Amino acid sequence: MAAQSVPVDMQPGDQVRVCRSVVVYNHPQHRGEAFDMEGQQGEVFNVLNDWKGRPISPTLPVVVAFGKFRAHFREDELATV
């Protein structure tokens, strides 16, 4: 069964807030420690849906920039501001 890409309504440049508990371990100010991203606000940097012109279905398609730090999210973990 081939994976199908799910359309994402968010576009690069959209302001978003993390609306669910998402724990990361690579945050620059909390490196190596669990850091919950819930409530953080950032800007959609990219939406991954193709690679070299071929459709893909990534697990975490929305790349959000929080200053210099970027993280990947599912669409249901984010809310537009």
Steps between C-alpha positions, in 0.01 A plus 500: 500500500650833399501786748291798394597856578256689719432859390619752757312830522795694640732703278853631559480832685191412705523579872421194713491394864572149630166392648594151625772366725801428278823415680832568325854431619691720256379850598810726510431634851407158643731266305485144622204571729131444436337828393125529436427720197131550588409869488805603295429724202691493173478532123442221249832466317408221260237235431659179378292328234743425218863409450663569165157529343372169637214499756593384850299442817719601796387424853579856616443717191484852649835667577460791745772754575532641852773755435805293396352175637285290265282203585274263306132457596179334387226741393276400794768612749483861373240777499519808279524830682 
